[in-house]
Amino acid sequence: MADLRCNIAGIRSPNPFWLASAPPTDKEYNVRRALEAGWGGVVWKTLGEDPPVVNVSSRYGAVTHGGRRMAGLNNIELITDRPLATNIAEIKRIKRDFPDRAIVVSLMVPCVEESWRAILPIVEETGCDGIELNFGCPHGMSERNMGAAVGQVPDYVEMVTRWCKQNTRMPVIVKLTPNITNILMPARAAKAGGADAVSLINTVQSVVGVDLDAMTPLPAVDGQGTHGGYCGPAVKPIALRMLGDIARDPAMRGLPISGMGGVSSWREAAEFIAMGASGVQVCTAAMHHGFRIVSDMIDGLGNWMDAKGYADIDAFRGLANRNYVQWGELNIDFRTIARIDQDACISCGKCYIACEDTSHQAIAKHPGRVYEVIDAECVGCNLCAHVCPVDDCITMQPQPAAGPKRTWAVHPNNPHRLEPETVS
Ligand SMILES: Cc1cc2nc3c(=O)[nH]c(=O)nc-3n(C[C@H](O)[C@H](O)[C@H](O)COP(=O)(O)O)c2cc1C
C-alpha cells in the first residue's frame, strides 16, 4: 500500500490527517481517543496565558443546506478555557504515550515579546513536536488585539513569528486567517519572520442566521448574537483558493503548507495535497461524525494513491497547482458543449429552465418533454450539468481544437487591455 507518512517542517506523522486546534483537541481524554482511532497528529486547542478565558453559552450555529446538516458550522468560542498547567501536564503525557504522532501546540498570547518569551519554554518542556501560532481567531480574541488582529497585519505576523523563532528551537507553523483580501501578504510575512510552515485556513467571519421571532443573530446568547468563525464543507473553496495562491507563489517556494477548511474525507485531503499541501487538518468533520472517520480517510487515500500509482504523498503533492493559472493564461479557443443522455433524462426540465431563463437559450424543448442542446448556442458554461439532478445525465464534451492554443496577453501599449496571443 502507498506510503502515507507525512513530514511538515520536520514534524513527522504516520499519515497526513491531523486534528485541527479546536474542541476535539482540547483535552487529554479527547486527544488520547483520537490518536487511538488513528489520527496522525493533533494541533492542541489554542493555549493562552492564565487566568484562562471564560466562554459563553451557547456557542455554535450551523447552516443546514438541502438536507445536508452542518454544511457550514459557525462558532463564537475562544481559546482554551482550561488552566495552562493542566493542558501542559496532559500534553506531556500524550507525547510520552504517542511518540510517533505529531503533537503540535497552538498558542495565542498578547502581542508583546515578553508574553511569547514566557510561554515558549513552558510548552517546549512538554516534548511536543512544534507550535502553531494562532493568528486567525476572528472573534473575541481579536478585540483583545490577538488572533486575527495580528494575522491581518503582515508586520505583526512577521514580528511575532520572529520572536518565536528567536526564543524556541521548536518548528513554528503560522496559522493564517482567511479574513484578509490578499493571503500572500501575511503568508510572505510569516516566511520573512522565519516560519517553518504555514497552515490555513482559520475560520471565516460570519453571522450564520437570524432568529426571526426573537430578532437575534445566531447563535444567541441571552437574546444577543455576535459574529463568529465559519468552517466546514462550505468553506472548502475559500481554503483551496488561498492554499493554491500560496503554493504557486514563487516567494513562498519551499515552505510547507498544512491545509484545512472543509476536509471531510480522503477526497478533499487529496485535493488539498494536489493543490500543494503537505498534510491536512480536520475539525468540523470530526465534530460531526466522530474520530473514527479517520479510518475511512486513511483507507480511501491509500487506495486512491495505489490506483493512481502514487507511492507517497510527495508523488502527487502540488500536481494540480501546476495547472492553477491566472485567468489570462486560460485557452480562449477551448470549447465544451453540453450533451444530454436521453436514456438517463427524467424530463424534469431543470436544465431547460435554467438555460432559458438565465443563460443562453441553448436547450430546446421538444414535444413529450424531450430536451436537446442547441450546439450553436451552447457556450459551455456548465450550468445545465450543475442543476441536473441525475448524476452524469448531462456531461460536457470538449470539442476538437480548431487551431493552436491562444491565451490572453496584456496589450503592449495599454495595460488595461488584453488581446489574444498564440501560444507556441
Ligand atoms: C468550535 C471551534 C473552535 C475552534 N477553536 C480554534 C482554536 O482554538 N484555535 C485555532 O487555531 N482554530 C480554532 N478553530 C478553527 C479550526 O482549527 C479550523 O481552522 C477550522 O475549523 C477549519 O477547519 P474545518 O473546516 O475542518 O472545521 C476552531 C473551530 C471550531 C469549529
The ligand as a MOL file (V3000), in Angstrom:
LIG
                    3D

  0  0  0     0  0            999 V3000
M  V30 BEGIN CTAB
M  V30 COUNTS 31 33 0 0 0
M  V30 BEGIN ATOM
M  V30 1 C -15.6750 25.2460 17.8040 0
M  V30 2 C -14.3800 25.6070 17.1420 0
M  V30 3 C -13.3290 26.0820 17.8890 0
M  V30 4 C -12.1240 26.4080 17.2810 0
M  V30 5 N -11.0890 26.8290 18.0480 0
M  V30 6 C -9.8980 27.1050 17.4660 0
M  V30 7 C -8.7650 27.4480 18.2550 0
M  V30 8 O -8.8230 27.4850 19.4850 0
M  V30 9 N -7.6150 27.7200 17.6140 0
M  V30 10 C -7.4890 27.6770 16.2560 0
M  V30 11 O -6.3930 27.9210 15.7180 0
M  V30 12 N -8.5400 27.3230 15.4790 0
M  V30 13 C -9.7280 27.0370 16.0580 0
M  V30 14 N -10.7780 26.6370 15.2800 0
M  V30 15 C -10.6050 26.5880 13.8000 0
M  V30 16 C -10.1740 25.2030 13.3040 0
M  V30 17 O -8.9320 24.8320 13.8510 0
M  V30 18 C -10.0730 25.1680 11.7640 0
M  V30 19 O -9.1330 26.1320 11.3610 0
M  V30 20 C -11.3890 25.4860 11.0790 0
M  V30 21 O -12.4550 24.9320 11.7950 0
M  V30 22 C -11.4150 24.9700 9.6300 0
M  V30 23 O -11.4010 23.5620 9.5670 0
M  V30 24 P -12.7350 22.6720 9.3470 0
M  V30 25 O -13.4490 23.2230 8.1610 0
M  V30 26 O -12.2310 21.2620 9.1840 0
M  V30 27 O -13.5490 22.8220 10.5800 0
M  V30 28 C -11.9940 26.2850 15.8720 0
M  V30 29 C -13.0590 25.7940 15.1220 0
M  V30 30 C -14.2370 25.4440 15.7410 0
M  V30 31 C -15.3750 24.8850 14.9310 0
M  V30 END ATOM
M  V30 BEGIN BOND
M  V30 1 1 1 2
M  V30 2 1 2 3
M  V30 3 2 2 30
M  V30 4 2 3 4
M  V30 5 1 4 5
M  V30 6 1 4 28
M  V30 7 2 5 6
M  V30 8 1 6 7
M  V30 9 1 6 13
M  V30 10 2 7 8
M  V30 11 1 7 9
M  V30 12 1 9 10
M  V30 13 2 10 11
M  V30 14 1 10 12
M  V30 15 2 12 13
M  V30 16 1 13 14
M  V30 17 1 14 15
M  V30 18 1 14 28
M  V30 19 1 15 16
M  V30 20 1 16 17
M  V30 21 1 16 18
M  V30 22 1 18 19
M  V30 23 1 18 20
M  V30 24 1 20 21
M  V30 25 1 20 22
M  V30 26 1 22 23
M  V30 27 1 23 24
M  V30 28 2 24 25
M  V30 29 1 24 26
M  V30 30 1 24 27
M  V30 31 2 28 29
M  V30 32 1 29 30
M  V30 33 1 30 31
M  V30 END BOND
M  V30 END CTAB
M  END
